[in-house]
Amino acid sequence: MADKQGQDSQRRRTPPNVNPNVPPLMPQNLPPHQSLRQTQQQMTQMQDYIRQAQARDYQL
């Protein structure tokens, strides 16, 4: 069955492929009490932890 535009009215358009669970990019989604400096410090701590883990794996 065709509608006024000549398209199949039974067929629905495909919704856009958007994942609603993806948070916006940093630093816009920081909580008000958390500064960018704190997150950089946390990132440095994480990098140090990763380096230690890699060094441990390398020694095995």
C-alpha positions in Angstrom: 0.0 0.0 0.0 1.5 3.4 -1.1 0.8 6.7 0.7 0.7 10.2 -0.8 4.5 10.3 -1.3 4.4 7.0 -3.1 6.2 5.3 -0.3 5.3 2.1 1.4 3.3 3.2 4.5 3.7 -0.2 6.2 7.5 0.2 6.3 9.0 2.1 9.2 12.1 4.2 8.9 15.1 2.8 10.6 16.0 4.8 13.7 19.4 6.4 13.8 22.1 4.2 15.3 22.8 6.1 18.5 23.9 4.5 21.7 22.1 6.4 24.5 24.5 5.1 27.2 27.5 6.9 25.9 28.4 9.9 28.2 29.6 13.1 26.7 33.3 13.6 26.4 35.3 15.0 29.3 35.5 17.5 30.8 31.9 18.6 30.3 30.5 15.7 32.3 32.6 16.3 35.4 30.7 16.6 38.6 30.8 20.1 40.0 33.0 19.1 42.9 35.6 17.4 40.8 38.2 19.5 39.1 40.1 18.7 35.9 43.3 18.7 38.0 42.0 15.8 40.1 41.2 13.8 37.0 44.6 14.4 35.6 46.1 13.2 38.9 43.9 10.1 38.8 45.1 9.5 35.2 48.7 9.8 36.2 48.1 7.3 39.0 46.4 4.9 36.6 49.3 5.2 34.1 51.8 4.5 36.9 49.8 1.4 37.9 49.7 0.2 34.3 53.5 0.7 34.0 54.1 -1.3 37.2 51.8 -4.1 35.9 53.6 -4.2 32.5 57.0 -4.3 34.3 55.8 -7.2 36.4 54.6 -9.0 33.3 57.8 -8.3 31.6 59.9 -9.9 34.4 57.9 -13.1 34.3 
